[in-house]
Amino acid sequence: MAGSFFRKKDAAERTLNPGAAAVPQAEEATAGEPDSSGHNDSTDGLISAGKTQLDKKSLDLIFAVEQMIQARAHAESSNYELQDRLNHSNSHIERLGKDLRYLNKVIEDREKDILELEQRLAEKNLKMDQVLEDHRELQDTMSAKADELKSTIDLEQQKYAKLMQKHHEAHVDKHKRIIELEDRISRLETENGHLRQKYETVRQEKAYLSGMISDFTSRMTVPFSAGSAAAERNEEYGDT
C-alpha cells in the first residue's frame, strides 16, 4: 500500500514540478518496498526532500501515511509483546492446568476419604443408636425392677415393723412374766424357808416328845424297854 502511494506521489510531482524528477530511483525503490528495519528512514528522507514542492493536501496525506506506518510499527511491536504475553500466559495456563489437575486429584482423594469417613460415621451412628436403644430398654427394665424392689422393700419394712412391734410386745410380756416369776420364786423361797423352819421346829418337837415318851416307857416297862425303844425309833424314822 505504501509503495503504490509513493508511485502516485512521484507522478504528481513530475506533473507539478518537472525539476523534482531528479529524485533517485533507488530511493523510490526503497520507498516502494520498505522492510521492517529501514522503511522509516527512507520515508523521512523522501518527506524532507520533497516537502518544499508538495502542497498541503499531499503533506496531509504523507503525514497520514506516516502515522499509519508508525501505527503499524506500534501494532507489530504490540503484536510481538502480546504474542510474548500470550506465550507466557499459555505456559502459565499450562502450569495452572497441571496444578488444577493435581488439585482435582487431591480433591478426588479427599472426597473419597470424606465418603469413607462419612460411611464409618454412619455405621458408628447406627451402632450408637443401637447402644442408646439398648440402654433405654435396660433403663426401663431396671426402673421397673427398681420399682418392684422398692415395693417389695416397703412391704418387707412394714412386715419388719410389725414383727418388731410384736417382738417388743413379746419382750415386754416376757419381762413382765420374768418379773412375776421372780416375785413368785421369791415368795416361794420365802414360804419354803418358813416351811423348812416350821418343819425343823416340828421335827425337833417330835424328837423331843419321842425322847420323853421313850424315857417314860423305859421307866414303866423295863422288860419291854428294848422292843419299845426300837419301835419308837422306827416310828420316829417313819415320821421323819
C-alpha positions in Angstrom: 0.0 0.0 0.0 2.8 2.5 0.8 4.6 1.6 -2.5 1.6 2.4 -4.7 1.1 5.6 -2.7 4.7 6.8 -3.4 4.5 5.9 -7.1 1.3 8.1 -7.4 3.2 10.8 -5.4 6.1 10.8 -7.8 3.8 11.0 -10.8 2.1 14.0 -9.3 5.4 15.7 -8.5 6.6 15.3 -12.1 3.4 16.9 -13.3 3.6 19.9 -11.0 7.4 20.3 -11.0 9.5 18.7 -13.7 12.6 19.6 -11.7 11.5 17.4 -9.0 12.0 14.3 -11.2 15.7 14.1 -10.2 14.7 12.0 -7.1 17.0 8.9 -7.2 15.4 5.7 -8.4 17.0 3.8 -5.5 15.1 5.9 -3.0 11.8 5.2 -5.0 12.5 1.5 -4.9 13.3 1.7 -1.2 10.1 3.7 -0.6 8.1 1.3 -2.8 9.2 -1.8 -0.9 10.1 -0.9 2.7 11.2 -3.6 5.0 10.7 -3.9 8.7 14.2 -2.3 9.6 14.7 0.8 7.3 11.4 1.9 5.9 11.1 4.8 8.5 14.5 6.3 7.5 13.7 6.2 3.7 10.3 7.7 4.3 11.7 10.5 6.4 14.3 11.2 3.6 11.6 11.4 0.9 9.4 13.6 3.1 12.3 16.0 3.9 13.4 16.2 0.2 10.0 17.0 -1.3 8.3 19.0 1.4 9.1 22.3 -0.3 7.4 21.3 -3.7 4.3 19.5 -2.2 1.1 21.2 -1.5 -0.9 21.0 1.8 -3.1 18.1 0.6 -0.1 16.0 -0.2 1.6 16.8 3.1 -1.5 15.8 4.9 -1.6 12.6 3.0 2.1 11.9 3.7 1.5 12.7 7.4 -1.4 10.4 7.5 0.7 7.7 5.8 3.5 8.3 8.3 1.0 8.0 11.1 -0.3 4.7 9.6 3.3 3.4 9.3 4.0 4.3 12.9 0.7 2.8 13.9 1.6 -0.3 12.0 5.1 -0.5 13.7 3.4 0.1 17.0 0.9 -2.6 16.2 3.6 -5.0 15.2 5.5 -4.2 18.4 2.3 -4.6 20.4 1.6 -7.8 18.5 5.1 -9.2 19.4 4.6 -8.1 23.0 1.1 -9.6 23.1 2.5 -12.8 21.5 5.1 -13.0 24.2 2.5 -12.3 26.8 0.3 -14.9 25.1 3.1 -17.5 25.2 3.8 -16.6 28.8 0.1 -16.8 29.6 -0.1 -20.2 27.8 2.8 -21.5 29.8 1.2 -20.1 32.9 -2.2 -21.6 31.9 -0.4 -24.9 31.3 1.1 -24.8 34.8 -2.2 -23.8 36.2 -3.8 -26.7 34.3 -1.2 -29.1 35.8 -1.9 -27.6 39.3 -5.6 -27.8 38.6 -5.3 -31.5 37.6 -3.2 -32.1 40.7 -5.7 -30.3 42.9 -8.6 -32.2 41.3 -6.8 -35.4 42.0 -6.2 -34.3 45.6 -9.9 -33.2 45.9 -11.0 -36.5 44.5 -8.8 -38.4 47.0 -10.1 -36.1 49.8 -13.7 -36.7 48.6 -13.1 -40.5 48.7 -11.7 -40.1 52.2 -14.6 -38.0 53.2 -17.1 -40.6 51.8 -15.3 -43.3 53.6 -15.3 -41.3 56.9 -19.0 -40.5 56.3 -19.7 -44.2 55.9 -17.8 -45.0 59.0 -19.5 -42.2 60.9 -22.9 -43.5 59.6 -22.0 -47.0 60.9 -20.9 -45.6 64.2 -24.1 -43.6 64.4 -26.1 -46.8 63.8 -24.1 -48.6 66.5 -24.6 -45.6 68.8 -28.3 -45.6 68.1 -28.5 -49.3 68.8 -26.5 -48.8 72.0 -28.8 -46.0 73.1 -31.8 -48.1 72.3 -30.4 -51.0 74.4 -29.6 -48.5 77.1 -33.1 -47.1 77.1 -34.5 -50.7 77.2 -32.2 -51.6 80.0 -33.0 -48.4 81.9 -36.7 -49.1 81.5 -36.2 -52.7 82.7 -34.0 -51.5 85.7 -36.6 -48.8 86.5 -39.4 -51.5 86.5 -37.2 -53.8 88.7 -36.3 -50.9 90.9 -40.0 -50.0 91.4 -40.7 -53.7 92.1 -37.9 -53.9 94.6 -39.0 -50.7 96.2 -42.5 -52.1 96.6 -41.0 -55.3 98.0 -38.8 -53.4 100.3 -41.7 -51.2 101.5 -43.7 -54.4 102.2 -40.8 -56.1 103.9 -40.3 -52.9 106.0 -43.9 -53.0 107.0 -43.6 -56.6 107.9 -40.4 -55.9 109.8 -42.1 -53.1 111.7 -45.0 -55.4 112.6 -42.5 -58.1 113.7 -40.5 -55.5 115.7 -43.7 -54.4 117.3 -44.7 -58.0 118.1 -41.1 -58.6 119.3 -41.3 -55.6 121.5 -44.6 -56.6 122.9 -43.4 -60.2 123.4 -40.3 -58.8 125.1 -42.4 -56.6 127.4 -44.6 -59.6 128.2 -41.6 -61.8 128.8 -40.1 -59.2 131.0 -43.3 -58.9 132.9 -43.5 -62.7 133.2 -39.9 -62.8 134.4 -40.6 -60.2 137.0 -43.8 -62.1 138.0 -41.8 -65.4 138.1 -39.0 -63.8 140.1 -41.6 -62.4 142.5 -43.3 -65.7 142.8 -39.9 -67.5 143.2 -39.0 -65.0 145.9 -42.3 -65.6 147.6 -42.0 -69.4 147.2 -38.4 -69.3 148.6 -39.7 -67.2 151.5 -42.5 -69.7 152.0 -40.2 -72.6 151.6 -37.9 -71.1 154.2 -40.8 -70.7 156.6 -41.9 -74.2 155.9 -38.4 -75.5 156.5 -38.2 -73.6 159.7 -41.6 -74.9 160.7 -40.7 -78.4 159.7 -37.5 -78.2 161.7 -39.4 -76.9 164.7 -42.0 -79.7 164.4 -39.3 -82.3 163.9 -37.4 -81.1 166.9 -40.6 -81.1 169.0 -41.4 -84.6 167.7 -38.0 -85.8 168.5 -38.2 -84.2 171.9 -41.6 -85.8 172.5 -40.4 -89.1 171.2 -37.5 -89.0 173.6 -39.8 -88.2 176.5 -42.1 -91.0 175.6 -39.2 -93.4 175.2 -37.9 -92.5 178.6 -41.3 -92.7 180.1 -41.9 -96.1 178.5 -38.5 -97.4 179.5 -39.2 -96.5 183.1 -42.6 -98.0 183.1 -41.8 -101.3 181.4 -38.3 -102.4 181.9 -38.6 -105.8 180.2 -40.0 -104.4 177.1 -37.7 -101.5 177.0 -35.6 -102.7 174.2 -38.5 -103.5 171.9 -40.4 -100.3 172.8 -37.3 -98.2 172.1 -36.8 -99.9 168.7 -40.5 -99.4 167.9 -40.3 -95.8 168.9 -37.2 -95.3 166.8 -38.8 -96.9 163.8 -41.8 -94.7 164.4 -39.6 -91.7 164.6 -37.7 -92.6 161.5 -41.0 -93.3 159.7 -42.3 -89.8 160.6 -39.2 -88.3 159.5 
